[in-house]
Structures are given as structure tokens and as C-alpha cells.
Amino acid sequence: MLIDAHCHVWRIGQNGHEWPTPDLAAIYRDFDLRNLEQDSKLYDLSGVILVQSQPSERDTGWLLELAAADPLALGVVGWTDLAAPDAPDRIATLARDPWLKGLRPMLQDLASDWILDPKLAPAIAAIIAADLPFDALVKPRHLPAMLELLRRWPDLRIVIDHGAKPEIAAGRLDPWREEMAALAAEPGVHCKLSGLLTEAGDRPTAQAVEPYARHLIEVFGPDRLMWGSDWPVLNLAGDYPSWRAMCEAWAPSEQHAALFGETARRFYRL
């Protein structure tokens, strides 16, 4: 079983598209699941989790339609505005779609403590009530707030996307290393081994990324770490086979079944 726990599809100019922008020439075009099948043809994909790429419910609605029609898509991590007055109702409505497997508010461009605003409490309570995972698209500056969020809402099922995007290009391990270990010490917190190559700047090599990947493998272990390609964003720094091969080399073989499929299947209740 191979489940890609994090990939994207988009249509330029449609479904609330805002990103990628034309300056990112390698990915500024339409991508669909047939393109993914071509790029991952060396592997027999059991399925993928489609993750929203736009802060738009139109994008989420389109992804849900794709998932319902395409057997490669096992589910969708969508978006809704958690700060909207009717956010609890929107969350409840989205949760009734069987293909919705989680929500992602795209915290990376928001204030580091935005998620702790008391005004968001009804939305977070609604996510928990719907038993939906919370995909945390964060950067290292958000990690203290994520730890506080977990302590306020211990029933919130959180997965940290892309290892919290460590500052690999700068070669900076700390305080990211200690803060990720503190998060991993909280029961139930999961993480995605994904998106690291694109954080390595002008040297997206195995040597640059390895210390960060190995730390995630060590502190989360195979039962709380899941592999994702972050395709097609991955194409900015590498390709599908090379990223998969790197992760296979870093993780002990006895962890592969969990890392490359079982943990995602269980966490997203596929």
C-alpha cells in the first residue's frame, strides 16, 4: 500500500485560484491526477489525499467533486474561513460530505498567534465535533502557538504539514528541533514528511534535508509520521521518484509500511 498523504491539483484562473503565480514557471499550469499518475509511474499508488491549495471554498468544492469521481483520490483536506461568523455551520455542512477528511486554514501567512484568538473557538469546537483532522500549514514561528492550541484543545486531531517548514536553506535546526520534539511529545499529534526539499533553497539535496527528516522520523516515529509528496510544488526542487527514494533511505525498512500508507489511512480514517 502506498498512500500519498499530501498532493495538490489546480486549474489556473479557476476555482478561486490565487497561487501559483506566473513567476513560478515550473508549476504555473494546470495539474490534474493524470499528471500525477505520470510523474509517479514508478510506483503503484493506492491513493492520494488532495489538499486545498487556495483559501477558497470553491477550491474545496471542486476537490470534493474530483474525489467523488476519481478512485485515485481517497479524500480531501479542504478550507473554510474559521473567522467567519457562520464558520461552525459551514464546517458542519462540509463534514457531511463523505470525501472531506480534514480542514486546513493555511496559517503560514497569518500572525503566529492568530489561531489562539478566542473568536476562533466556535470554529475549532465545530472541527472537533465533526471529528475532522486539522492540517496545520505552519512555519517555525507558529510552533509555540501550536503547542498552546493543543493544550487548550486536547481533542483536536492535528497533523503538522511539511514538518513546519524548517529553515533548511539557512541550515538552522534550532529552535525548530526542540519545538518539534515538544509537539511530538503531545499525545496524538501527527506530522507529514513532506515539503522539505522546497525549503532547501538553492541546494535541494538529500544532504541538506537529511538532518531535518531524520529528526521527524525519530521524534514522531512511524505511527505518527506520514509521507507526502507535496506534488506538484515538489517540482520546484525535485521530482517524485527522487523524493520517495530519499525518504525510503532515511527511514528503517520496518517503518515503511506505516510511513508510506498505514499511518495516513488510520489518521484520515480512509
C-alpha positions in Angstrom: 0.0 0.0 0.0 1.3 3.5 -0.9 -0.8 6.5 0.1 0.5 9.9 -0.8 -0.8 11.9 2.1 -0.3 15.3 0.6 -0.7 16.4 -3.0 -2.4 19.2 -4.9 -4.2 19.8 -8.2 -5.3 23.1 -9.6 -6.6 25.0 -12.6 -5.0 28.3 -13.4 -7.7 31.1 -13.1 -10.4 28.8 -11.9 -11.9 27.6 -8.6 -10.6 30.6 -6.6 -7.1 30.3 -7.9 -4.6 32.7 -6.4 -1.4 30.7 -6.4 0.9 29.7 -8.0 1.8 32.9 -9.7 3.4 33.3 -13.1 6.9 33.8 -11.6 6.8 30.1 -10.6 7.1 28.9 -14.2 7.7 25.2 -13.3 4.3 24.9 -11.7 2.3 27.7 -13.4 0.0 25.5 -15.4 -2.9 23.2 -14.8 -2.2 20.0 -12.9 -4.6 17.0 -12.5 -4.5 13.5 -11.2 -3.5 12.1 -14.6 -0.3 14.3 -14.5 0.3 12.8 -11.0 0.0 9.3 -12.3 2.6 10.1 -15.0 5.1 11.6 -12.5 4.6 8.7 -10.1 4.6 5.9 -12.6 7.4 4.1 -10.9 5.1 3.4 -8.0 1.7 1.7 -7.7 -0.2 4.4 -5.9 -3.1 3.1 -3.8 -4.5 6.6 -3.5 -3.8 10.2 -2.5 -5.1 12.9 -0.2 -6.0 16.0 -2.2 -5.1 19.1 -0.1 -6.6 22.5 -0.8 -4.2 25.0 -2.4 -6.4 28.1 -2.4 -8.1 29.9 0.6 -11.4 29.4 -1.2 -14.5 27.2 -0.6 -14.7 27.0 -4.4 -11.4 25.1 -4.5 -12.6 22.8 -1.8 -15.9 22.1 -3.6 -14.1 21.3 -6.8 -11.7 18.9 -5.0 -14.7 17.2 -3.4 -16.2 16.7 -6.8 -12.9 15.2 -8.1 -12.7 12.9 -5.2 -16.2 11.6 -5.8 -15.4 10.9 -9.4 -11.8 9.6 -9.4 -10.8 6.4 -7.5 -7.2 7.6 -7.1 -8.5 10.3 -4.7 -9.1 8.9 -1.2 -10.2 12.1 0.3 -9.9 15.9 0.6 -8.4 18.3 3.1 -10.4 21.5 2.5 -10.6 25.1 3.5 -13.2 27.3 5.1 -12.9 30.7 6.8 -12.6 29.9 10.5 -13.1 33.5 11.4 -16.4 33.8 9.6 -19.4 34.3 12.0 -21.1 31.2 10.4 -17.9 29.1 10.5 -19.5 26.3 12.7 -22.4 25.9 10.3 -20.0 25.8 7.3 -17.9 23.2 8.9 -20.9 21.1 9.8 -22.1 21.3 6.2 -18.7 20.4 4.7 -18.3 17.5 7.2 -21.4 15.9 5.8 -19.6 15.2 2.5 -18.0 11.7 2.9 -15.0 12.8 0.9 -14.0 15.5 3.3 -11.2 14.2 5.6 -9.9 17.3 7.2 -9.6 21.1 7.2 -6.6 23.4 6.6 -6.7 27.1 7.4 -3.3 28.0 5.8 -1.7 29.5 8.9 1.7 30.1 7.3 0.9 33.6 6.2 -1.0 34.6 9.2 0.2 36.0 12.5 2.0 33.5 14.7 -0.7 33.5 17.3 -3.8 34.0 15.1 -5.1 30.5 15.8 -5.3 31.4 19.5 -7.8 34.2 19.0 -10.8 33.5 21.2 -13.1 34.4 18.3 -12.0 31.2 16.6 -13.1 29.0 19.4 -16.5 28.1 18.0 -14.9 27.0 14.7 -12.3 24.8 16.5 -15.1 23.3 18.6 -17.0 22.6 15.4 -14.0 20.8 13.9 -13.7 18.6 17.0 -17.5 17.9 17.0 -17.2 16.8 13.4 -14.2 14.6 14.2 -12.2 16.2 11.5 -8.4 16.4 11.4 -6.7 19.8 11.4 -3.9 20.2 8.9 -1.5 22.8 10.3 0.3 24.6 7.5 2.7 26.4 9.7 6.3 27.8 9.8 8.7 27.5 12.8 7.4 30.8 14.2 4.0 29.3 14.7 5.1 26.3 16.8 4.8 27.8 20.3 1.2 28.7 19.4 0.5 25.2 18.1 1.7 23.7 21.4 -0.7 26.1 23.2 -3.5 25.2 20.9 -3.0 21.5 21.6 -3.1 22.2 25.3 -6.3 24.2 25.1 -8.0 21.7 22.8 -6.5 18.2 23.6 -9.2 16.5 21.5 -8.2 18.3 18.3 -6.5 15.9 15.9 -3.6 17.8 14.4 -1.1 16.9 11.7 1.8 19.3 11.1 2.3 19.8 7.3 5.8 19.7 5.8 7.5 19.3 9.2 6.5 23.0 9.9 8.7 24.2 7.0 12.1 24.3 8.8 14.7 26.9 7.7 16.7 24.4 5.7 18.2 26.9 3.3 19.7 28.8 6.3 20.9 25.5 7.8 19.0 26.4 11.0 17.9 23.5 13.2 17.2 25.3 16.4 14.8 26.2 18.0 12.7 24.2 15.4 14.3 20.9 16.6 13.3 21.4 20.2 9.9 22.8 19.4 9.0 19.9 17.1 10.1 17.4 19.8 7.8 19.2 22.3 4.9 18.9 19.9 5.7 15.2 19.2 5.6 14.6 23.0 1.9 15.6 23.0 -0.4 12.5 22.5 -2.0 12.1 19.1 0.0 14.8 17.2 1.0 13.7 13.8 3.3 15.1 11.2 3.9 14.9 7.4 7.3 14.0 6.0 6.7 16.3 3.0 7.6 19.6 1.5 11.2 19.7 2.8 13.0 19.9 -0.5 11.4 23.2 -1.4 12.6 24.7 1.9 16.2 24.0 1.0 16.7 27.0 -1.3 19.3 26.7 -3.9 20.6 23.4 -2.6 17.7 21.0 -2.5 19.8 17.9 -1.9 19.5 14.8 0.3 22.4 16.0 2.3 20.8 19.4 3.1 17.4 17.9 4.1 18.5 14.7 5.9 19.1 16.1 9.4 15.5 17.6 9.4 13.9 14.5 8.0 15.7 12.2 10.4 14.6 14.3 13.4 11.0 14.0 12.3 11.4 10.2 11.9 13.0 10.0 15.4 10.5 12.1 17.4 7.3 11.1 15.7 8.0 7.5 14.8 6.3 5.6 12.1 2.9 5.5 13.8 2.5 9.3 13.8 4.5 10.3 10.7 3.1 10.0 7.2 4.8 10.5 3.8 3.6 13.1 1.3 5.0 14.3 -2.0 3.6 17.8 -1.9 3.3 17.3 -5.7 3.4 19.4 -7.9 5.0 22.0 -5.6 7.7 19.4 -5.3 8.6 20.1 -8.9 10.2 23.4 -7.9 13.0 21.5 -6.2 13.0 17.9 -7.3 10.8 15.1 -8.6 8.6 12.3 -7.3 11.0 9.4 -7.6 13.9 11.1 -6.0 11.9 12.4 -3.1 10.4 9.0 -2.5 13.9 7.4 -2.7 15.3 9.8 -0.2 12.6 9.1 2.4 13.0 5.3 1.8 16.7 5.6 2.6 16.2 7.7 5.7 13.5 5.5 7.4 14.3 2.0 8.5 12.7 -0.6 6.3 10.5 -1.9 9.1 8.8 1.5 9.3 8.0 1.8 5.6 4.5 0.2 5.8 3.4 2.7 8.3 5.2 5.7 6.9 4.1 5.2 3.3 0.5 4.2 3.9 -0.9 2.8 7.1 -0.5 6.0 9.2 -2.3 8.2 6.7 -5.0 5.6 6.3 -5.6 5.4 10.0 -5.3 9.2 10.7 -7.6 10.3 7.9 -9.9 7.3 8.5 -9.9 6.3 4.9 
